[in-house]
């Protein structure tokens, strides 16, 4: 990978998201995996 790709990956990770590198043809692509919680249930366990 070249320096530009590493810089992009580092920037994505610095923001707190995951960087996904995938093969595409003879090269590769870098994707930013940004997930957010839409709903979180509280667990109410007795005891």
Secondary structure as GFF3:
##gff-version 3
##sequence-region A 1 47
A	DSSP	alpha_helix	3	14	.	.	.	ID=ss1
A	DSSP	beta_strand	18	24	.	.	.	ID=ss2
A	DSSP	beta_strand	27	33	.	.	.	ID=ss3
###
